[in-house]
Amino acid sequence: MPVLPIDTGRYGTPEMVRIFEEENWIQKMLDVEAALAWAHGEVGNIPRSDAEKIIEMASTKYVKVERIKEIEREIRHDVMSLVKALAEVCGPSGAYVHLGATSYDIVDTARALQLREALNLILKRLSDLELTLMRLAERYKGTVMAGRTHGQHALPITLGLKLSVWMREVSRHIERLMECRKRLIVGKMSGAVGTQAGFGPKALEVQRLVMERLRIKAADVSTQIIQRDRHAELICLLAMVASTLDKFATEIRELQRTEIGEVFEPFGRRQVGSSTMPHKRNPELCERICGLAKIVRSLVIPALENVPTWHERDLTQSSSERFIIPEACILVDYMLHLMKGILEGMEVDEERMLRNLNLTGGLIMSEAVMLALTRKGMNRQEAHELVRRLAIKSRSEKIPFR
């Protein structure tokens, strides 16, 4: 029975949820075990026929999730349960399963395979969002609206400028995640404390071959685990993406206020805004993004607290990572998916924008007036003071400034 909202399917796209489903995770660990057996076979540590048998059986088609859980209930070790379940279906060749490895040779390398899939999807979502914003910026490059600072009318801008700023922010996130990927997507076969002692004299070659088969790089150096600064970087960057989406959503919400009414998120013909106020058209999707951003930002704390570990490793990272890594990836991917839909269906009231520009009776052009006076020879400070006093008079006496 689902417990958390993320379990119900309320939040998350099918593509990203599939990446973090239990069966896919088990298959990733089996893929690493298969690569390890293949590498041992290539260097002559085990017979190639046994390696081929392990490779053949390293699939959830044969290694059942239910059997792994059954073994785990008895021995209380998840990775060793998988090792035993795989060895069972391999017959005599099972004697060579997991040879020389420690649990986190499998877990951390499988996590890299999983995160490669997740990051590729997030980068695609970001690229799609960037393209959407680029098209909208072009469409609205001549749409004039009030620019606001401190919540007040400042100077005229265009909606295209606002959207261009958003587009470049998304571009920077793409650059950061591309840079992060080369540090994040790494595996290891370094054994119990990082010395590779269990792999014998051909340890480095075994590691190289495993990573070659899995198409990832080996960590340059590791202990029993890959160091968690790599994972913390990802969570921090995803929190930054979430904050950017929070920013976009907040702006749309502000512009959708009844008193402003310039931009609206899409609203279906049969959609209901309130159970008691039939007229309501709430920016529910944007509010959802803002709420989820709070959750994603909160995941930064455990990610950073996972960086310290006792000596060559302890298990304090394990339990929290089972929450924070899937949650961060699933929620950010979902938020990106939502924001793209919001922007593609966004309604813009250009007539209302023009009406709002005139709300101050021309005060929004005060800077232009001041600069025009300086071009005519007036001292800049004197021009500023004159326009300031006239602006006060315009407001207090309700006289148009123009």
Legacy VTK file of the C-alpha trace (Angstrom):
# vtk DataFile Version 3.0
C-alpha trace
ASCII
DATASET POLYDATA
POINTS 402 float
0.000 0.000 0.000
1.427 3.444 -0.914
2.563 5.524 2.042
4.123 8.677 0.565
2.599 10.853 -2.201
5.538 9.978 -4.438
4.499 6.306 -4.153
0.959 6.981 -5.386
2.040 8.331 -8.762
0.766 11.814 -7.879
4.236 13.271 -8.382
6.652 11.910 -10.954
6.774 11.023 -14.637
6.592 7.355 -15.714
10.006 7.651 -17.385
11.832 8.761 -14.235
9.863 6.568 -11.842
10.817 3.527 -13.935
14.503 4.341 -13.457
14.121 4.142 -9.682
11.757 1.185 -9.518
13.039 -1.773 -7.535
13.306 -4.133 -10.495
15.438 -1.689 -12.486
17.711 -1.196 -9.462
18.118 -4.959 -9.027
18.905 -5.276 -12.736
21.567 -2.581 -12.488
23.297 -4.501 -9.687
23.050 -7.705 -11.714
24.589 -5.876 -14.678
27.567 -4.978 -12.495
27.910 -8.575 -11.259
27.806 -9.748 -14.875
30.488 -7.241 -15.881
32.662 -8.382 -12.981
32.345 -12.042 -14.002
33.179 -11.128 -17.602
36.287 -9.212 -16.517
37.485 -12.133 -14.373
36.989 -14.421 -17.358
38.916 -12.100 -19.666
41.985 -11.948 -17.406
41.927 -15.684 -16.669
40.843 -15.520 -13.030
37.859 -17.801 -13.724
36.899 -20.076 -16.630
35.191 -18.166 -19.424
32.404 -20.730 -19.541
31.528 -19.901 -15.937
31.678 -16.180 -16.687
29.301 -16.699 -19.615
26.870 -18.599 -17.399
26.848 -15.806 -14.808
26.305 -13.220 -17.553
23.414 -15.250 -18.969
21.662 -15.608 -15.613
22.280 -12.052 -14.341
18.768 -10.919 -15.179
15.574 -10.358 -13.227
14.104 -12.908 -15.615
15.963 -15.533 -13.578
16.897 -13.757 -10.345
13.530 -12.920 -8.840
13.035 -9.916 -6.580
10.855 -12.054 -4.304
13.675 -14.578 -3.833
16.157 -11.824 -2.972
13.760 -10.498 -0.328
13.196 -13.982 1.043
16.935 -14.454 1.545
17.295 -10.961 3.011
14.687 -11.675 5.659
16.977 -14.454 6.859
20.472 -12.948 6.509
19.599 -9.205 6.760
22.034 -8.052 4.063
20.564 -6.789 0.799
23.591 -7.135 -1.488
24.573 -10.565 -0.180
20.959 -11.623 -0.716
21.289 -10.663 -4.375
24.636 -12.486 -4.604
23.131 -15.656 -3.141
20.059 -15.469 -5.378
22.260 -15.065 -8.465
24.590 -17.861 -7.387
21.601 -20.183 -6.941
20.453 -19.862 -10.540
24.006 -20.172 -11.904
24.555 -23.710 -10.607
28.248 -24.633 -10.202
29.274 -21.355 -11.884
27.728 -19.541 -8.926
30.934 -20.203 -7.009
32.509 -17.289 -8.910
29.758 -14.701 -8.361
30.974 -11.505 -6.616
34.593 -12.707 -6.645
36.893 -10.201 -4.898
34.183 -7.549 -4.576
32.686 -5.741 -1.618
29.027 -4.725 -1.508
29.642 -1.130 -2.510
31.676 -2.110 -5.545
28.286 -3.281 -6.750
26.044 -0.640 -5.158
28.057 2.455 -6.079
28.710 1.256 -9.616
25.041 0.337 -10.077
24.100 3.758 -8.699
26.268 5.359 -11.389
24.377 3.409 -14.067
21.065 4.480 -12.552
22.096 8.122 -12.250
23.350 8.125 -15.834
19.813 7.314 -16.954
18.284 9.846 -14.567
20.663 12.641 -15.492
20.174 12.051 -19.211
16.423 12.458 -18.738
16.787 15.607 -16.620
19.172 17.138 -19.164
16.684 16.397 -21.933
13.912 18.070 -19.924
16.121 21.113 -19.352
16.984 21.307 -23.061
13.294 21.088 -23.974
12.483 23.831 -21.458
15.302 25.989 -22.823
13.908 25.617 -26.351
10.379 26.432 -25.182
11.611 29.604 -23.485
13.628 30.570 -26.559
10.535 30.332 -28.761
8.394 32.287 -26.300
11.062 34.979 -25.915
11.037 35.432 -29.685
7.228 35.514 -29.794
6.953 38.166 -27.078
10.042 40.233 -27.836
7.842 43.228 -28.670
5.240 42.739 -25.940
5.696 45.703 -23.601
4.809 45.372 -19.930
5.659 47.021 -16.643
8.985 46.049 -15.168
8.707 45.833 -11.398
11.260 46.266 -8.629
10.350 45.873 -4.955
6.872 44.927 -6.187
6.372 48.425 -7.674
6.265 49.677 -11.255
9.802 50.623 -12.267
10.384 50.948 -16.033
8.844 49.337 -19.116
10.311 46.015 -20.238
9.162 43.359 -22.673
7.866 39.940 -21.770
10.475 38.638 -24.195
13.250 40.074 -22.015
11.846 38.364 -18.925
11.657 35.042 -20.766
15.172 35.479 -22.185
16.519 35.871 -18.651
14.767 32.640 -17.706
16.122 30.861 -20.773
19.729 31.707 -19.951
19.255 30.558 -16.362
18.147 27.173 -17.691
21.184 27.142 -19.998
23.494 27.577 -17.024
21.875 24.638 -15.253
22.559 22.486 -18.309
26.210 23.548 -18.242
26.533 22.785 -14.518
24.954 19.342 -14.777
27.080 18.460 -17.808
30.154 19.382 -15.770
28.880 17.423 -12.757
28.220 14.315 -14.852
31.885 13.527 -15.435
32.489 13.475 -11.662
29.269 11.673 -10.791
29.032 8.839 -13.304
31.951 6.734 -12.096
32.187 3.211 -10.730
34.752 1.205 -8.837
36.120 -2.252 -8.135
38.388 -1.397 -5.231
37.351 -3.921 -2.594
36.749 -3.655 1.115
38.917 -0.627 1.958
40.000 0.567 -1.473
43.223 -1.454 -1.832
41.824 -3.928 -4.427
43.497 -6.728 -2.444
40.635 -9.154 -3.081
41.047 -8.948 -6.855
44.622 -10.210 -6.889
47.535 -9.105 -9.079
45.278 -8.243 -12.044
43.037 -5.956 -9.993
43.519 -2.813 -12.067
42.820 -4.715 -15.269
39.669 -6.231 -13.751
38.424 -2.764 -12.796
39.253 -1.346 -16.219
37.378 -4.128 -17.996
34.322 -3.856 -15.743
33.998 -0.136 -16.421
34.674 -0.631 -20.113
31.797 -3.105 -20.366
29.473 -0.785 -18.440
30.641 2.259 -20.472
31.556 4.393 -17.478
34.834 5.592 -16.016
36.460 4.251 -12.869
36.822 6.583 -9.903
40.418 7.762 -9.787
40.725 6.634 -6.163
38.235 5.345 -3.592
37.893 3.648 -0.232
35.172 1.050 0.273
32.829 3.650 -1.201
32.891 6.326 -3.848
33.232 9.588 -1.961
29.940 11.340 -1.335
31.005 14.819 -2.403
30.108 13.592 -5.896
26.519 12.804 -4.934
26.207 15.933 -2.787
27.122 18.033 -5.824
24.260 16.497 -7.789
21.690 17.099 -5.047
22.860 20.701 -4.621
22.577 21.305 -8.359
19.126 19.727 -8.496
18.077 21.987 -5.625
19.282 24.949 -7.694
17.184 23.760 -10.637
14.197 23.416 -8.295
14.760 26.959 -7.025
14.834 28.297 -10.570
11.537 26.572 -11.333
10.195 27.979 -8.052
11.237 31.436 -9.291
9.466 30.997 -12.651
6.335 29.645 -10.986
6.271 32.425 -8.392
6.489 35.074 -11.122
3.600 33.527 -13.037
1.567 33.355 -9.818
2.265 37.033 -9.124
1.323 38.077 -12.652
-1.894 36.040 -12.393
-3.134 38.048 -9.389
-6.562 39.574 -10.012
-5.064 43.056 -9.578
-2.419 42.381 -12.265
-3.941 39.772 -14.595
-1.209 39.767 -17.238
-0.152 36.113 -17.428
-2.093 32.940 -16.590
-1.150 29.291 -16.325
-3.380 27.018 -18.468
-6.790 26.100 -17.058
-8.978 23.327 -18.486
-12.610 23.889 -19.491
-13.832 21.444 -16.843
-11.170 22.269 -14.261
-12.321 23.301 -10.765
-10.493 26.024 -8.835
-12.386 25.872 -5.547
-14.942 23.602 -3.879
-16.961 26.615 -2.707
-16.029 29.548 -4.995
-16.965 28.519 -8.553
-15.295 31.561 -10.110
-11.778 30.738 -8.867
-8.968 30.183 -11.362
-6.051 29.300 -9.122
-2.441 28.922 -10.354
-2.430 25.388 -8.918
0.337 23.959 -11.110
2.708 26.790 -10.269
1.839 26.455 -6.595
2.601 22.747 -6.839
6.049 23.517 -8.225
6.715 26.011 -5.432
5.704 23.455 -2.813
7.855 20.678 -4.270
10.856 23.022 -4.481
10.811 23.202 -0.682
11.141 19.415 -0.498
14.011 19.303 -2.985
15.938 22.039 -1.172
15.516 20.154 2.103
17.362 17.173 0.585
20.580 19.203 0.404
21.145 18.867 4.166
21.336 15.046 4.297
23.340 15.037 1.054
25.986 17.283 2.620
25.880 15.369 5.894
26.621 12.179 3.933
30.031 13.512 2.895
31.704 12.750 6.274
32.225 9.044 6.992
34.129 7.084 9.619
37.557 6.075 8.301
37.222 4.073 5.053
33.417 3.864 5.355
30.372 3.475 7.530
26.731 2.834 6.694
25.252 6.202 7.644
24.870 7.242 3.990
22.927 4.165 2.936
19.528 4.758 4.519
19.279 8.459 3.674
20.422 7.939 0.072
17.553 5.522 -0.497
15.290 8.553 0.049
17.145 11.606 -1.184
18.539 10.410 -4.516
15.275 9.036 -5.940
13.225 11.898 -4.467
15.482 14.627 -5.849
15.591 13.125 -9.337
11.902 12.199 -9.509
10.653 15.549 -8.193
12.947 17.767 -10.291
12.136 15.797 -13.437
8.422 16.153 -12.657
8.762 19.885 -11.966
10.551 20.379 -15.294
7.790 18.451 -17.051
5.139 20.609 -15.347
6.865 23.903 -16.121
7.213 23.096 -19.811
3.482 22.385 -19.984
2.671 25.587 -18.094
4.753 27.714 -20.448
3.441 26.055 -23.599
-0.152 26.663 -22.465
0.478 30.049 -20.844
-2.070 32.774 -21.635
-0.798 36.326 -22.049
-3.169 39.313 -21.826
-1.289 41.967 -23.807
-4.158 44.442 -23.541
-4.047 44.216 -19.738
-0.296 44.770 -19.834
-0.817 48.039 -21.702
-3.548 49.141 -19.292
-1.289 48.386 -16.340
1.499 50.453 -17.902
-0.776 53.484 -17.588
-1.761 52.894 -13.962
0.774 55.427 -12.698
-0.270 58.122 -15.135
3.126 58.166 -16.818
5.371 57.899 -13.734
6.845 54.739 -15.223
8.661 57.053 -17.685
10.280 59.227 -14.980
13.803 58.015 -15.752
13.348 58.829 -19.441
12.181 62.348 -18.529
15.143 62.864 -16.183
17.633 61.722 -18.833
15.971 63.896 -21.487
16.484 66.920 -19.212
20.179 66.090 -18.776
20.584 65.830 -22.558
19.172 69.347 -22.756
21.927 70.564 -20.425
20.436 70.264 -16.926
22.657 68.965 -14.136
21.831 65.287 -13.570
21.294 65.712 -9.812
19.068 68.747 -10.347
17.076 66.863 -12.983
16.618 63.949 -10.586
15.354 66.252 -7.807
12.977 68.099 -10.136
11.455 64.882 -11.496
11.233 63.439 -7.983
9.233 66.440 -6.741
6.959 66.359 -9.783
6.380 62.616 -9.250
5.331 63.246 -5.653
2.974 66.018 -6.815
1.527 63.743 -9.501
0.783 61.003 -6.973
-0.517 63.181 -4.144
-2.721 65.384 -6.323
-3.658 62.589 -8.741
-2.411 64.612 -11.694
-1.156 62.672 -14.759
2.638 62.837 -14.955
2.758 63.011 -18.728
LINES 1 403
402 0 1 2 3 4 5 6 7 8 9 10 11 12 13 14 15 16 17 18 19 20 21 22 23 24 25 26 27 28 29 30 31 32 33 34 35 36 37 38 39 40 41 42 43 44 45 46 47 48 49 50 51 52 53 54 55 56 57 58 59 60 61 62 63 64 65 66 67 68 69 70 71 72 73 74 75 76 77 78 79 80 81 82 83 84 85 86 87 88 89 90 91 92 93 94 95 96 97 98 99 100 101 102 103 104 105 106 107 108 109 110 111 112 113 114 115 116 117 118 119 120 121 122 123 124 125 126 127 128 129 130 131 132 133 134 135 136 137 138 139 140 141 142 143 144 145 146 147 148 149 150 151 152 153 154 155 156 157 158 159 160 161 162 163 164 165 166 167 168 169 170 171 172 173 174 175 176 177 178 179 180 181 182 183 184 185 186 187 188 189 190 191 192 193 194 195 196 197 198 199 200 201 202 203 204 205 206 207 208 209 210 211 212 213 214 215 216 217 218 219 220 221 222 223 224 225 226 227 228 229 230 231 232 233 234 235 236 237 238 239 240 241 242 243 244 245 246 247 248 249 250 251 252 253 254 255 256 257 258 259 260 261 262 263 264 265 266 267 268 269 270 271 272 273 274 275 276 277 278 279 280 281 282 283 284 285 286 287 288 289 290 291 292 293 294 295 296 297 298 299 300 301 302 303 304 305 306 307 308 309 310 311 312 313 314 315 316 317 318 319 320 321 322 323 324 325 326 327 328 329 330 331 332 333 334 335 336 337 338 339 340 341 342 343 344 345 346 347 348 349 350 351 352 353 354 355 356 357 358 359 360 361 362 363 364 365 366 367 368 369 370 371 372 373 374 375 376 377 378 379 380 381 382 383 384 385 386 387 388 389 390 391 392 393 394 395 396 397 398 399 400 401
